[in-house]
Amino acid sequence: MAFFEDIEIGAQRAFGSFTFTPEDIKRFASQFDPQPFHLDEEAGRNSLFGGLAASGWHVAAVCMKLLVADGKRQAAEAAARGETVAIWGPSPGFRELRWIRPVLSGDTISFTSQVETKRTSEKRPEWGILQARNTGTNQRGEVVFSFLATAFVPRRTLGS
Amino acid sequence: MTTLTFEDFRPGRFGTFGPRHVSREEILAFAAEFDPQPMHLDEAAAQKSMLRGLSGSGWHLGSLMMRMLFDGFIGRTASLGSPGVNEMRWLAPLRPGDDLTLDVDVVEARVSKSRPETGIVTFKGTVRNARGEVLCEMESPIIVGRRDGASS
């Protein structure tokens, strides 16, 4: 993972894709969001979604899963080059999360991330705060999901 | 049980739901599948992290809030889904063994212009642990069907 200083505003990265099977959709929904259109094909067809639809929280969790996997790949590459690996901190939240179109069973969603803002933390000078827009697009090129993520990213030099 | 419709949502406190116990096993299982960062999986790494101890993924907390919303009222509401989340603030870490309560306040309720047989209810959800600390706050709209015949 990159240090705060190495991150450029506007930088964009494709960080993975995921195909939502009906089994995945129903398993997540039965735990966290058991509304009929997330659990049953016919109920999904009769809903505004027009088919068995993944819970929006499932789409968001899969986005996180792919972000973490991509971060680990980047960290391994940096370590292989002999570089110090930055360990990112937690997130204080997010804004503007949009479930734009339904994610239906069988859909493959590809995710990208674009850096929008960065600033140093006043309270924690060893950290920077990054905002990035994460976007999911289906196999037909339709944007289905986006949100503005915030994360604490370590600075390369302590407080200077 | 009667189904709640748009007309049942008025600005102000709607209800308090829970408690929902969250086990260490659940936290580790969610993190292993969706957010396998050391601060969510490994006790020693978590102690060294900003959150100082094992914590659940924020997305797990969001998903748990969704389940509490479902059990609290969405499961008996003419809910047609949600277009998104305006803002989520993760304010304190979710810890193993936490007992969560959820306060729901209706911020705004208005009839949809594009689909007048439905309304848009924007609510604020606040999740607290047993000590009363706020773990997260979320503002989100949901689309709710109006009572039969209401379309103007």
Interface residues (C-beta under 8 A of the other chain):
Chain A: F28 Q31 F32 D33 P34 Q35 F37 S47 L48 F49 A53 S55 G56 W57 A60 A61 V62 M64 K65 V68 I87 W88 G89 P90 S91 P92 G93 F94 R95 E96 L97 R98 W99 I100 R124 W127 F147 F152
Chain B: F30 E33 F34 D35 P36 Q37 P38 M39 S49 M50 L51 S55 S57 G58 W59 G62 S63 L64 M66 R67 F70 I74 G75 S79 L80 G81 S82 P83 G84 V85 N86 E87 M88 R89 W90 L91 P93 C136 I143
